[in-house]
Amino acid sequence: MSKLKWQELTPGGVITEPGNSKSYRTGDWRSRRPIWNKDACSHCMLCPIHCPDSSIKVKDKKMTGIDYDHCKGCGICANICPKNAIEMHNESEYK
């Protein structure tokens, strides 16, 4: 078996399938879950801007929910919300 030349190696850190993270449920290990109170929400759109996982669902410039398949439970959305419309709860309450 011959060894590969350096030019034939796949470069490290290269994303060969862009957008592939949407196909994986990466929120399964979350320990805290954001709960959205739609009645308290002013739809200021701060939460989707700050969410590092793009887990805030938006339609027609209004928040419609949270994508729990990808949310990691970091709590940034709850901390940034000026109306306290998102609260963090223990994930164990929902499993």
DRENKOLVO-707197 format. One record per residue (C-alpha): residue number from 1; residue in three letters; chain; x, y, z. Coordinates in steps of 0.05 Angstrom, whole numbers, plus 5000, padded with zeros to 4 digits. Example, Ala and Ser with C-alpha at 12.3 -4.5 7.8 and 13.67 -1.06 7.14 Angstrom:
2
<r k="1" r="ALA" c="A" east="5246" north="4910" up="5156"/>
<r k="2" r="SER" c="A" east="5273" north="4979" up="5143"/>
END
This chain:
95
<r k="1" r="MET" c="A" east="5000" north="5000" up="5000"/>
<r k="2" r="SER" c="A" east="5029" north="5067" up="4980"/>
<r k="3" r="LYS" c="A" east="5026" north="5127" up="5026"/>
<r k="4" r="LEU" c="A" east="4986" north="5188" up="5006"/>
<r k="5" r="LYS" c="A" east="5024" north="5250" up="4986"/>
<r k="6" r="TRP" c="A" east="5009" north="5313" up="5025"/>
<r k="7" r="GLN" c="A" east="4972" north="5342" up="4966"/>
<r k="8" r="GLU" c="A" east="4923" north="5283" up="4967"/>
<r k="9" r="LEU" c="A" east="4904" north="5291" up="5041"/>
<r k="10" r="THR" c="A" east="4838" north="5323" up="5061"/>
<r k="11" r="PRO" c="A" east="4855" north="5390" up="5093"/>
<r k="12" r="GLY" c="A" east="4836" north="5393" up="5167"/>
<r k="13" r="GLY" c="A" east="4779" north="5438" up="5187"/>
<r k="14" r="VAL" c="A" east="4746" north="5437" up="5119"/>
<r k="15" r="ILE" c="A" east="4670" north="5431" up="5119"/>
<r k="16" r="THR" c="A" east="4655" north="5383" up="5063"/>
<r k="17" r="GLU" c="A" east="4579" north="5386" up="5072"/>
<r k="18" r="PRO" c="A" east="4558" north="5457" up="5090"/>
<r k="19" r="GLY" c="A" east="4493" north="5461" up="5129"/>
<r k="20" r="ASN" c="A" east="4497" north="5389" up="5153"/>
<r k="21" r="SER" c="A" east="4486" north="5408" up="5227"/>
<r k="22" r="LYS" c="A" east="4411" north="5416" up="5212"/>
<r k="23" r="SER" c="A" east="4406" north="5341" up="5201"/>
<r k="24" r="TYR" c="A" east="4431" north="5324" up="5271"/>
<r k="25" r="ARG" c="A" east="4391" north="5333" up="5336"/>
<r k="26" r="THR" c="A" east="4444" north="5370" up="5375"/>
<r k="27" r="GLY" c="A" east="4399" north="5392" up="5432"/>
<r k="28" r="ASP" c="A" east="4391" north="5323" up="5463"/>
<r k="29" r="TRP" c="A" east="4443" north="5335" up="5518"/>
<r k="30" r="ARG" c="A" east="4412" north="5401" up="5542"/>
<r k="31" r="SER" c="A" east="4403" north="5406" up="5618"/>
<r k="32" r="ARG" c="A" east="4362" north="5471" up="5617"/>
<r k="33" r="ARG" c="A" east="4303" north="5485" up="5571"/>
<r k="34" r="PRO" c="A" east="4279" north="5555" up="5550"/>
<r k="35" r="ILE" c="A" east="4204" north="5562" up="5558"/>
<r k="36" r="TRP" c="A" east="4172" north="5618" up="5517"/>
<r k="37" r="ASN" c="A" east="4112" north="5657" up="5542"/>
<r k="38" r="LYS" c="A" east="4081" north="5683" up="5478"/>
<r k="39" r="ASP" c="A" east="4033" north="5728" up="5516"/>
<r k="40" r="ALA" c="A" east="4091" north="5766" up="5548"/>
<r k="41" r="CYS" c="A" east="4133" north="5769" up="5484"/>
<r k="42" r="SER" c="A" east="4138" north="5837" up="5449"/>
<r k="43" r="HIS" c="A" east="4171" north="5805" up="5387"/>
<r k="44" r="CYS" c="A" east="4231" north="5852" up="5393"/>
<r k="45" r="MET" c="A" east="4273" north="5800" up="5357"/>
<r k="46" r="LEU" c="A" east="4332" north="5804" up="5404"/>
<r k="47" r="CYS" c="A" east="4331" north="5729" up="5418"/>
<r k="48" r="PRO" c="A" east="4340" north="5704" up="5346"/>
<r k="49" r="ILE" c="A" east="4397" north="5754" up="5336"/>
<r k="50" r="HIS" c="A" east="4434" north="5728" up="5398"/>
<r k="51" r="CYS" c="A" east="4418" north="5654" up="5395"/>
<r k="52" r="PRO" c="A" east="4484" north="5618" up="5376"/>
<r k="53" r="ASP" c="A" east="4446" north="5557" up="5349"/>
<r k="54" r="SER" c="A" east="4392" north="5593" up="5308"/>
<r k="55" r="SER" c="A" east="4340" north="5557" up="5350"/>
<r k="56" r="ILE" c="A" east="4290" north="5613" up="5354"/>
<r k="57" r="LYS" c="A" east="4234" north="5602" up="5303"/>
<r k="58" r="VAL" c="A" east="4211" north="5665" up="5267"/>
<r k="59" r="LYS" c="A" east="4156" north="5677" up="5216"/>
<r k="60" r="ASP" c="A" east="4133" north="5744" up="5189"/>
<r k="61" r="LYS" c="A" east="4181" north="5781" up="5236"/>
<r k="62" r="LYS" c="A" east="4151" north="5748" up="5298"/>
<r k="63" r="MET" c="A" east="4177" north="5694" up="5343"/>
<r k="64" r="THR" c="A" east="4136" north="5630" up="5335"/>
<r k="65" r="GLY" c="A" east="4173" north="5582" up="5381"/>
<r k="66" r="ILE" c="A" east="4238" north="5547" up="5398"/>
<r k="67" r="ASP" c="A" east="4272" north="5491" up="5359"/>
<r k="68" r="TYR" c="A" east="4287" north="5443" up="5415"/>
<r k="69" r="ASP" c="A" east="4322" north="5394" up="5368"/>
<r k="70" r="HIS" c="A" east="4380" north="5444" up="5362"/>
<r k="71" r="CYS" c="A" east="4375" north="5487" up="5425"/>
<r k="72" r="LYS" c="A" east="4432" north="5474" up="5474"/>
<r k="73" r="GLY" c="A" east="4399" north="5509" up="5533"/>
<r k="74" r="CYS" c="A" east="4452" north="5563" up="5541"/>
<r k="75" r="GLY" c="A" east="4401" north="5614" up="5566"/>
<r k="76" r="ILE" c="A" east="4425" north="5673" up="5524"/>
<r k="77" r="CYS" c="A" east="4354" north="5683" up="5499"/>
<r k="78" r="ALA" c="A" east="4326" north="5686" up="5569"/>
<r k="79" r="ASN" c="A" east="4380" north="5734" up="5592"/>
<r k="80" r="ILE" c="A" east="4371" north="5781" up="5533"/>
<r k="81" r="CYS" c="A" east="4295" north="5784" up="5534"/>
<r k="82" r="PRO" c="A" east="4272" north="5853" up="5559"/>
<r k="83" r="LYS" c="A" east="4202" north="5826" up="5576"/>
<r k="84" r="ASN" c="A" east="4225" north="5762" up="5612"/>
<r k="85" r="ALA" c="A" east="4183" north="5723" up="5562"/>
<r k="86" r="ILE" c="A" east="4233" north="5665" up="5562"/>
<r k="87" r="GLU" c="A" east="4248" north="5628" up="5626"/>
<r k="88" r="MET" c="A" east="4298" north="5571" up="5636"/>
<r k="89" r="HIS" c="A" east="4272" north="5507" up="5668"/>
<r k="90" r="ASN" c="A" east="4306" north="5441" up="5685"/>
<r k="91" r="GLU" c="A" east="4303" north="5394" up="5625"/>
<r k="92" r="SER" c="A" east="4286" north="5337" up="5672"/>
<r k="93" r="GLU" c="A" east="4216" north="5367" up="5680"/>
<r k="94" r="TYR" c="A" east="4202" north="5351" up="5607"/>
<r k="95" r="LYS" c="A" east="4231" north="5281" up="5597"/>
END
